[in-house]
Structure formats: structure tokens, C-alpha cells
Amino acid sequence: MRDANFLTENNARQIWHPMAHPAEMQASPPRIIMKGEGLHVTDLDGRTVLDAVGGLWNVNLGYSCDPVKQAIAAQLAVLPYYSGFRGTSTGPSIELAWELAQWFAPEGMVRTFFTSGGSDSVESALRLARQYWKIRGERDRTKFIALKKGYHGTHFGGASVNGNANFRRNYEPLLPGVFHIPVPWTYRNPFGETDPAKLADLCARALEDEIAFQGPDTVAAFIMEPVLGAGGVIVPHESFMRRVREICDRHGILLIADEVVTGFGRAGAWSGSRLWGVKPDFMTLAKAITSGYFPLGATMIGEKVAEVFEADKTAFGAIGHGYTYSGHPVGCAAGIAALAETKRLGLNENAAARGAELTTALEALKAKHPLVGDVRSKGLMAALELVSDRDAKTPADKKTMARVADAAYEAGVMVRISSNSIILSPPLILTSSDVAKIAEALDTGIASA
């Protein structure tokens, strides 16, 4: 690798970073991360900090999981790549698909379509949902409904069902036939409702109204994150997703659960759907499927959908969709090892326990600092929303947010800023002492602002 001077001089010069303005990155180059060990990362200057971002929601096993690294090395030695297109399978892809079917049997998932990541998984679910209705002969069912503030990746389909203008406006016009309803977010909602159960009912009614307005026979699917991640860790009332499932069933609409973040334990259950007691028709997976050690994703297909595809005798059942790296053997080997370690360590239970401790610590920060307007969390998904005026809920400005993040980093913890929220998604191997460290650094960061 080139020396430190070369890396510093060329930082953000040839790279355009995701979710960033190129000019801002060049004016103020980002940190250069050089090493990861356990829950910590080390930058080019040698500063080691606890990674409370978990890479990007995905490094559930931390940076030192030897079984995953060994599985990758072993697979590279025997078969570094082969196509998963028609005509060939690989051993690791067959084994991982079997494992996923066992893992998500309680959600009713029976088939796997492998992808390269979360955006691919969402795109695949949207396409397969439309195809399902073509096979069924209901070819007017092309529309999608989603939640405002939802995040579903960056492909044109995913960006279209995204419910946040930050990920939409610069790329419009997007996919036609996509509509959004209010999200059950007690801190900010158009109804002025602060009771979670009542708000869930109001949002469910909004879904009913939108379906009626569009015509139930024109709607292919509703897509939602069981717990909204990038939109600011918005946790719906426990009744909401069950109500959505009932509404979709009544109108014959498919339900897509975007589990890219919530899959594999982050919300305190093995999936967000299981957390709320719901069986969706599709589940989208990625991120923790390999703990971030290799790019891999999957779209899981429920039994009802699988039966329609597999019983079809026409060309409408043929899947004209896929990716060069679908079912990549090295990625699947990494996934097999990562899932085994995830299960062995009981990371769902640890996420629930450490998440409860983290919530208590964050609520204490809210009581201490007027800058904290709201605390939202589920398992090891958490957000602190910062405001300049609590009564008016005026969002803290960009400069304030950067000051908090920088001070927290100086205090030994990496956090992520999304709009006026501090997002926390640490590895699921987190300990109680790590929770205390995160709270201490945030206390320092907020006090500095």
C-alpha cells in the first residue's frame, strides 16, 4: 500500500463518496480508516475509536471474526468465482440457501434469490412482485405503496419507494405508480398524535384510504422496514405491521419486509417481521448476512409466491433478472460462517439486552441536555434527535451536528450523523462497558455543542 502522505494527498480526489457532496469531501476530506479489530477501528493518524456505527449497520460480528475470514480464504483457494446463472450452482450457494430457509421458516420463507447487496435485494423484490401478478393474470397490479421516511436503497426502484426527498429529488422523475403514506412516528407526524397505538391506527387508516383511492386491483405490493433505519430509527407501535399485514391480505396485496438492517438480530429478534409477529411475502436481506466481510444479499420468497412461480407453465414465470455476482461462492461461504457465529453467540439476545442499557443511557442524556429532543431505539438501533428548540422541535443545524460528532470521535467513539439525528448501530458483540463508553462520548460531544 502507498504511504500515508500519498493517501492523505489523494483522499477524496479520485473517489466520489456515497451520500456526500464531492466538493465538500474535497474541501474537508473524510477520515481514512486503516484497521479494524473487535469493535474498534483505527484511522491513518493512529487514533483508535469504538465503532458505534458498525461499519454501516452491518458489522454485527465486529472486525475480528476469524471463522468468517477463514471461510473466505478456504473458498478462495478452491473456487474464487462461478456464475449462478441458469445451468450452474455452487456448493456454498446451495448450502446458504438451505440455511436461510431454516433460519426464516417462522416467517414462511421458502426460496432464496441471491443478490450483491441491499439495494439489489429490494430491486429484486419489486420486480418479482410485479411478475407474480403477471403470472396470476392480474396485469394491472403494478403500483407500490410505501412509508414516508422509509429507506429502500439507491436503485431506481428502491429510490422510488424511498420516502425521503434527500434520496429522491436529484434523480427524479422516478418510477411511476409509487405512493407514500404517513409513517407512525410519534415525534413528528401530520396528525399531531403522540400516542403510539392511536398513531399506528391513523397510519393504517391512511393505507386503507390510499388503497381505495388507487384501486386495490392496481396495487402490487406494500413495502416497509419493520423498524425504519436510515429515516431516523423510527419504531412503529407493535400493532402497526400486523395491521398492515391484515389490510394487505384483505385486498390481495403482497407485503415486502425490508429486513436489510433488521435481519439477523439487530432489533433484538432474528428479524423485524418476527419481532412484530408477521409473515411477509418477501424479505430483503443483506448487510449482516456476511457481517460486512463480503458483498452479498438475498431476496427471500414466501410459500404463496413461490407456488405461483413454480406452477407456471408460461414464459411469465421465467426470471429474466439477476446479477453477475448472484450467489457468489466466496460470499456464500462467508454467509454460512457468519450465520453460524451469529447463532452461536446469540446476538439477537445480546442486542436486546445491550439495547435496553443503551436506551437507558440515552434517556439520561436527554434529561441532561436540552439539545436532545427525542430518543428512539429498538435493540441496537438507536437515534438521538438534536434540536435547537425543544418546544418548537427546531432541528439542530449542520454545524452543530458536526461538532457533536467530532467531539465524540475525539472522546473515542465513531457515530453517524443523518440530518439532525445521531445514529447508533454498533456491532452486536457490544458489552455493557462499551455501552457506557458510547454514552460518555456522546455526553462529551453534546456538551461541546
Buried (B, 14 or more C-beta within 10 A) or exposed (E): EEEEEEBEEEBBEEBEEEEEEEEEBEEEBEBEBBEBEBBBBBBBEEEEBBBBBBBBBBBBBBBEBEBBBEBBEEBEEEEEBEBBEEEEBBBBBEBBBEBBBEBBEBBBBBBBBBBBBBBBBBBBBBBBBBBBBBBEEBEEBBBBBBBBBBBBBBBBBBBBBBBBEEBBEEEEEBBEBBBBBBBBBBBBBEEEBEEBEBBBBBBBBBBBEBBEEBEBEBBBBBBBBBBBBBBBBBBBBEBBBBBBBEBBEEBEBBBBBBBBBBBBBBBBBBBBBBBBEBBBBBBBBBBBBBBBBBBBBBBBBBEEBBEBBEEBEEEBBEEEBBBEBBBBBBBBBBBBBBBBBBBEBEBBBBBBBBBBBBBEBBEBBBEEBEBBBBBBBBBBBBBBBBBBEEEEBEBBEEEBBEBBBBBBBBBBBBBBBBBBBBBBBBBBBBEEEBBEBBBBBBBBBBEBB
